[in-house]
Structures are given as structure tokens and as C-alpha cells.
Amino acid sequence: MKKHFTLAMVGFLAILGMSSCKKEYYDVVNPNPNTTYVYTIGTNAWQWESGVSHQVFHTKAIPELTEYYLLEGNVSVAISFDGENSYDILPTTFGGIAYSVNYTVGSITIFAEDPLAEPGIEINLPDPAVVKVVLSESDFIREF
């Protein structure tokens, strides 16, 4: 009986000794895959398209908006008219003006227009606004 107990104890200590080897842990640091740009559009920064009175637009170059974000990532645009106390995600309607956004490689264009798009209606130029553009990486899964 003593022999079995001794063998069991030796086996247990051997297993304990092997499992107590030095373990190394590696911290995996994931960089933030999102980039945020904030800028102000002044009232005089809006442009009229020739012959169109019910719509104005503002284009902003964003060189970091690459083909990756156009085809696989995410581009979110929001606008604030109250000094960044709140944001409205585009598209939105604010103060009787409909806002939308179009983006392409290297730039975004924000449109402000009469929601009914009636010819002959001239909208007032929007108040100064703060725009937030967020470029986000994404795990892309092609449509199948």
C-alpha cells in the first residue's frame, strides 16, 4: 500500500512540476481602426450649382478616404448646428433643409436642399456647422 501511495505521490509531483513551467503571456494590442475628422463649414463655404436654387453643396477633400473605405470599410458623416452639443447623422432634415452626403475616394460632398426639391424655391444658406467624418475599418464579407 505504501508503495502505491509513493508511486502516486511521485506521479502527482511530476505532473505538478511539469505544469508549473514558466508561462509567458503576450498582450495583444489592437490599434484603434477608426479615424475621426472634425471640421467647420462656414455659411460662405457652401456653393450653388449653376441653375439650381433649391440646393447648395460643400465638398471637403479627405485624402485618407481611400478605395478601401469606399469598397470595404465604413464612412459615417454627422453634422452639428449647436456647437457640438449634439450631432445628426446624415442623411437628416434640420430646420426645414434636407442634408445628405456623397463620398468618393479622397472627398465627401454634403448637400443641403429643399426637401421637396421644387424648382424656383431658393433655400437660405445653412448656418455654420461642425461636421464629423469617421472612417472605420471593417471585416469585409463579399456578398455570396
C-alpha positions in Angstrom: 0.0 0.0 0.0 2.9 2.3 0.9 4.4 1.5 -2.5 1.3 2.5 -4.4 1.0 5.7 -2.3 4.6 6.6 -3.0 4.2 6.0 -6.8 1.0 8.0 -6.8 2.7 10.8 -4.9 5.8 10.8 -7.3 3.4 10.8 -10.3 1.4 13.7 -8.9 4.6 15.7 -8.1 5.9 15.0 -11.6 2.7 16.3 -13.2 2.7 19.3 -10.9 6.4 20.0 -11.7 5.7 19.9 -15.5 2.7 22.1 -15.3 4.4 24.7 -13.3 6.8 25.6 -16.1 7.2 29.3 -16.7 4.2 30.6 -18.7 4.6 33.6 -20.9 1.7 35.8 -21.7 1.6 38.2 -24.6 -0.6 41.3 -24.6 -2.3 41.6 -28.0 -2.6 45.3 -28.7 -5.1 46.2 -31.4 -4.7 49.7 -32.7 -7.9 51.8 -33.0 -9.1 51.0 -36.5 -11.2 54.2 -36.7 -10.2 57.7 -37.7 -12.3 60.8 -37.0 -12.1 64.1 -38.7 -13.9 67.2 -37.4 -14.1 70.5 -39.3 -16.4 73.5 -39.6 -18.3 74.7 -42.6 -18.9 78.4 -42.6 -22.0 79.9 -44.1 -20.0 81.3 -47.0 -18.4 77.8 -47.7 -21.5 76.4 -49.4 -21.6 76.5 -53.2 -24.6 76.9 -55.6 -24.7 74.6 -58.6 -25.3 76.5 -61.7 -29.0 77.0 -62.4 -30.1 75.2 -59.2 -31.6 77.4 -56.5 -33.1 74.7 -54.2 -29.7 73.0 -53.4 -26.3 74.0 -52.2 -23.3 71.8 -51.6 -19.9 71.7 -49.8 -17.0 69.4 -50.9 -14.2 68.6 -48.5 -11.0 66.8 -49.5 -10.2 63.8 -47.2 -7.1 62.2 -48.7 -7.3 59.3 -46.1 -10.6 58.3 -47.6 -9.1 55.6 -49.8 -10.6 53.0 -52.1 -10.5 50.6 -49.1 -13.1 52.7 -47.3 -15.1 53.2 -50.4 -15.4 49.5 -51.2 -14.9 47.6 -47.9 -14.7 49.9 -44.9 -17.3 52.4 -43.5 -17.7 56.1 -43.9 -20.1 57.9 -41.4 -20.8 61.6 -41.6 -22.7 63.6 -39.0 -23.4 67.4 -38.7 -23.9 69.6 -35.7 -25.6 73.1 -35.6 -25.4 73.6 -31.9 -21.6 73.8 -31.2 -21.2 70.0 -30.9 -23.7 69.5 -28.2 -25.4 67.1 -30.5 -24.9 65.6 -33.9 -27.4 64.4 -36.6 -26.2 61.5 -38.7 -26.6 62.2 -42.4 -29.0 62.0 -44.2 -31.2 64.2 -42.0 -33.6 67.1 -42.2 -32.9 70.0 -39.9 -34.5 73.4 -39.9 -36.5 72.6 -43.0 -33.4 71.7 -45.0 -32.6 68.1 -46.1 -29.0 67.2 -45.7 -27.3 64.3 -47.5 -23.8 63.1 -48.2 -22.0 61.5 -51.1 -18.4 60.3 -50.9 -15.8 59.0 -53.2 -12.1 58.3 -53.0 -10.5 61.4 -51.5 -13.5 63.5 -50.7 -17.0 63.9 -49.3 -19.8 66.2 -50.6 -22.6 67.4 -48.3 -25.8 68.6 -49.9 -28.3 70.9 -48.4 -31.6 71.2 -50.2 -35.3 71.9 -50.1 -36.8 68.6 -49.1 -39.4 68.8 -51.9 -36.7 69.7 -54.5 -39.1 72.3 -56.0 -37.5 74.3 -58.8 -37.9 78.1 -58.2 -37.5 77.7 -54.4 -34.3 79.2 -53.1 -33.0 77.9 -49.8 -31.2 80.0 -47.4 -27.5 79.2 -46.8 -27.2 76.9 -43.8 -25.8 78.3 -40.5 -22.2 77.4 -39.7 -22.0 73.7 -38.9 -19.5 71.3 -37.5 -19.0 68.1 -39.5 -17.7 64.8 -38.1 -16.4 62.2 -40.6 -15.5 58.8 -39.2 -13.6 56.3 -41.3 -13.9 52.7 -39.9 -12.2 49.5 -40.8 -14.4 46.5 -41.2 -14.2 42.7 -41.6 -15.4 42.6 -45.2 -17.5 39.7 -46.3 -18.3 39.7 -50.0 -21.9 39.1 -50.9 -22.4 35.4 -51.6 
